[in-house]
Amino acid sequence: MKPISEITADQISQIKLISFDSDGVLVKKGTQLSQSVDGSFSQITNFVSHTVLEELKLLKKRFHLVINSGRSSSYLSQIYQDILWDRVTLISEVGAFLTGSGFCVQTEPLDNYELETITKIRTRLAKYIGDPRVKGFEPKTFLTTLHCHSEVPEVETIVRESDPQSRFYCWWNLEAYDINSKKFTKINALKKLIQLKKINPSEIMVVGNGINDRDSVTSQILNVSTDPANLNTDDYGIEGEHQGGEALLDHLVKLIS
């Protein structure tokens, strides 16, 4: 991977849309979450810094911006409210929903098997609330996100047994398990958006850092990784996760100034 300092103004002149992951790119990664068997629940996450928001405001004058995350649309709309909605689209729950100016759509329909499987998985995983290894569920519509202190092997077993047709993924992202139908991915949702906006893949930049960004690493798209240890591309990389995202914003703002 080349350093982001080698991204040129000429390259950027060809870009019409930039898609950013949120946690670990624009926001410091980390969630303090707890859920108990008596129903009590608490969640503390990091917010977007004023500096990042101001640079995003500058970038959206030149590009359409996408926040493409595993978080819920309600959470994303809250922490990014200062830049919404003009020239900004949210993709939430790892590609399940597109939310923009005047629209909020589910990107793919779910059949009865998929809906029943989601319920089955959540019901079985709920029995682990109170287990010292498990923190709790992050509230979402279709994406099941179970936060844990470390990997819990039983989670993958439950998903495998609940999904005999192997239509679901189960990803450990070092903080939580993300579980959903394989039809929902960040890149599939992004492809739907650029089709609506009549933008070619060669005219987009995708900035990511983890397992749910790997599908976007293709020769058609300009890729930037802020965590090369977890996301390798043939294009550009920068160390430091969210600090890397901030450094990229600084560079892009200079290129368009």
Helices and strands as residue ranges (DSSP letters): E 2-3, G 4-6, H 9-12, E 17-20, E 31-35, E 41-45, H 50-59, E 64-68, H 73-79, E 88-92, E 97-100, E 103-106, H 112-126, E 134-138, E 144-148, H 153-162, E 168-172, E 176-181, H 186-196, G 201-203, E 204-208, G 211-216, E 222-225, E 236-237, H 242-256
